[in-house]
Amino acid sequence: MTNNLKNNLPWVEKYRPSDLSDICSHTSIISTLKNLISYDRLPHLLFYGPPGSGKTSVIICCANILYGEYSNAYLIHLNASDERGIDVVRQRIKDFCNASILFHPPKIKLVILDEADSMTDDAQLALREIVVKNTEKVRFCLICNYVSKIIPQLKSRFSSFRFTPLKEEAIINRIKM
């Protein structure tokens, strides 16, 4: 990212951790994810917890490890509160899953759905079908505040990680850094 673009970002984006070692909390989650990535055993992930607890930052750091400079080819990041209907699932996600990647080493792709708890039940059911059909070549990460709003048929396909609020001390240390 050029300096000009980076200077115009909100500070929470400008200083968002880019590596798992930069995450200031959730050590057991980070350790588990590092092991899963190193052994090439990353499952579908369900991150849940309060806003601002690091869920999105953690999956973006994982994507940086997995794909590096090729993130744009292997990753789609959607905000499900903006794009929560069944048409988005059927079109954008399905198209991404089925698209071939040219000129890059073959790797499993990643679909990140932020605020997945705002998706309609019909969209979640459609997503479940796509998850089942694409497990060999795509991993999904659902991020939500309220895990109870994810339908059981979808939730059962994911490894769940509960994010707790960040401790005040960790936030202060990060701001000072």
C-alpha positions in Angstrom: 0.0 0.0 0.0 1.4 3.4 -0.9 2.1 5.9 1.9 -0.5 8.3 0.5 -3.3 5.6 0.7 -2.1 4.5 4.1 -2.1 8.0 5.5 -5.8 8.4 4.5 -7.0 5.3 6.3 -8.7 5.4 9.7 -6.1 4.7 12.4 -7.7 1.4 13.3 -7.1 0.2 9.7 -3.7 2.0 9.3 -2.4 0.2 12.4 -4.3 -3.0 12.1 -1.9 -5.9 12.9 -0.6 -7.6 9.7 1.0 -10.6 11.4 -0.2 -13.0 14.1 2.8 -12.1 16.2 1.4 -8.5 16.3 -1.9 -9.6 17.9 -1.8 -8.5 21.6 -4.2 -11.1 23.0 -6.0 -14.4 22.4 -2.8 -16.4 22.7 -4.5 -19.8 22.7 -6.5 -19.0 19.6 -3.4 -17.6 17.8 -1.4 -20.7 18.8 -4.1 -23.0 17.5 -4.4 -21.2 14.2 -0.6 -21.1 13.7 -0.5 -24.9 14.2 -3.4 -25.5 11.9 -1.8 -23.4 9.2 1.6 -24.9 9.6 0.2 -28.5 9.2 -2.0 -27.4 6.3 -5.1 -28.4 8.3 -7.1 -25.2 8.4 -10.8 -26.0 8.9 -13.8 -23.7 8.2 -13.7 -21.1 11.0 -16.4 -19.4 13.0 -15.1 -16.4 15.0 -17.6 -14.9 17.5 -17.4 -12.3 20.2 -18.0 -8.6 20.9 -17.1 -5.9 18.4 -13.5 -4.8 18.5 -12.1 -8.0 20.0 -9.8 -8.8 17.1 -11.8 -11.3 15.0 -11.3 -9.7 11.6 -7.6 -8.8 12.4 -6.8 -12.4 13.2 -8.3 -13.8 10.0 -6.6 -11.1 7.9 -3.2 -12.0 9.6 -3.9 -15.7 8.8 -4.6 -14.8 5.1 -1.3 -12.9 5.0 0.5 -16.0 6.2 -1.4 -18.2 3.7 -1.2 -16.0 0.6 1.2 -13.1 1.1 1.2 -11.0 -2.0 -1.3 -13.2 -3.7 -4.2 -12.4 -1.3 -6.3 -10.7 -4.0 -6.4 -13.9 -6.0 -7.2 -16.3 -3.1 -9.4 -14.2 -0.8 -12.8 -12.6 -0.9 -13.8 -10.5 2.1 -17.5 -9.6 2.3 -19.4 -7.7 4.9 -22.5 -9.8 5.3 -24.5 -6.9 6.8 -24.2 -5.1 3.5 -24.5 -8.1 1.3 -26.6 -10.6 3.3 -29.1 -11.9 0.9 -29.3 -15.2 -0.9 -28.4 -13.6 -4.3 -24.9 -12.6 -2.9 -24.4 -16.1 -1.7 -25.5 -17.6 -5.0 -23.6 -15.2 -7.2 -20.5 -13.7 -5.7 -19.5 -16.5 -3.3 -20.3 -19.3 -5.7 -18.6 -17.5 -8.6 -15.5 -16.9 -6.5 -15.4 -20.6 -5.4 -15.7 -21.8 -9.0 -13.2 -19.3 -10.5 -9.9 -20.7 -11.6 -6.7 -19.0 -10.5 -4.2 -18.5 -13.3 -0.5 -17.9 -12.9 -0.3 -18.6 -9.2 0.6 -21.6 -7.2 -2.5 -23.7 -6.4 -3.8 -23.2 -2.8 -7.0 -23.4 -1.0 -9.1 -20.2 -1.3 -10.6 -18.3 1.6 -14.0 -16.6 1.9 -14.4 -14.3 4.8 -17.9 -13.2 5.8 -17.9 -10.4 8.3 -21.0 -9.8 10.3 -22.4 -13.2 9.2 -25.0 -13.1 12.0 -26.9 -10.5 9.9 -27.4 -13.0 7.0 -30.9 -14.3 6.4 -31.7 -17.9 7.3 -32.2 -18.6 3.5 -28.8 -17.1 2.7 -27.2 -19.2 5.5 -28.8 -22.4 4.1 -27.6 -21.6 0.6 -24.1 -20.9 2.1 -24.2 -24.3 3.8 -24.7 -26.0 0.4 -21.7 -24.0 -1.1 -19.5 -24.9 1.9 -20.3 -28.6 1.5 -19.7 -28.6 -2.3 -16.4 -26.6 -2.1 -14.7 -28.0 1.0 -11.9 -29.5 -1.0 -10.8 -26.1 -2.5 -12.2 -23.4 -0.3 -12.2 -22.5 3.4 -14.8 -20.2 4.9 -14.5 -17.9 7.9 -17.7 -16.6 9.4 -17.2 -13.6 11.8 -20.1 -12.6 14.0 -21.0 -11.0 17.3 -23.9 -13.3 18.1 -23.2 -17.0 17.4 -26.8 -17.9 18.3 -27.9 -16.2 15.1 -26.0 -18.7 12.9 -28.2 -21.6 12.0 -27.2 -25.0 13.4 -27.0 -26.6 9.9 -24.2 -24.1 9.1 -22.6 -23.8 12.5 -22.0 -27.6 12.7 -19.6 -27.4 9.7 -17.3 -24.9 11.4 -14.6 -24.9 14.2 -15.7 -22.2 16.6 -13.4 -19.7 18.3 -14.8 -17.4 21.0 -13.1 -14.0 21.2 -13.4 -12.2 24.5 -13.1 -8.4 25.0 -9.6 -7.0 24.9 -8.1 -6.2 28.2 -7.6 -2.4 28.8 -3.9 -2.9 29.5 -3.4 -4.6 26.1 -5.2 -1.8 24.3 -3.2 0.9 26.1 0.1 -0.9 25.3 -0.9 -1.3 21.6 -1.7 2.5 21.4 1.6 3.4 23.0 3.4 1.2 20.5 
